Amino acid sequence: MMYIDKHHLMQDGHNVDFLPTPNMGGTITPQYLVLHYTAGGSAAGAVSWLTSAQSKASAHLVIGRDGKITQLVPFNRCAWHAGKSRWNGFDNLNELSIGIELVNAGMLTLKNGDWRTPSQTLVADDDVVVAVHKNDTVERGWQKYPEAQVLACAAVARALFAEYPLSEIIGHDDIAPFRKIDPGPAWPMDEFRTLIFGKR
């Protein structure tokens, strides 16, 4: 069972690495859990970028497509994941939230009958959801989130809600709707919230 230790690090015995990033601010009391996608293909690539001072970006956690979890920032410190953002009358959600990056290519392009990521990697048809983003009107292709990744994120979220005074799970596309589209319509947000809170 996952839990948060006294250093604000996720523990579960075997499936969490801690690779600290220099990209963090001061102490926070998080109120929201914000979900993102990496728009890339690998956890190693995302972790490498988010632990580089050059990126000037970070998240508290990166969750791979296989469910592997890497923590970059203690949960009581400010990670630089939200950018210019607003929610429930609050600006700058970095100072009020825990950010999770889910390894996922995001929006795909259909070219000559094949789905491709922004880096032109092929994505199999059965790994694609065709849907309209809630902030858009056009149907597009999106890479699916594997079950292992969703379940790992749910276990993390349950531990976080048990430890911190979090009130909501929201997407980057909720807090920066004119700038960001992640985690996108392939993320099963309603089902995910049910995994955390049960039926309401």
Secondary structure, 3 states (H helix, E strand, C coil): CCEECCCCCEECCCCEEECCCCCEEEECCCCEEEEEECCCCCHHHHHHHHCCHHHCCCCCEEECCCCCEEECCCCCEEECCCCCCEECCEECHHHHEEEEEECCCCEEEEECCEEECCCCCEECHHHEEEEECCCCCCEEEEECCCHHHHHHHHHHHHHHHHHCCCCEEEEHHHHCCCCCCCCCCCCCHHHHHHHHHCCC
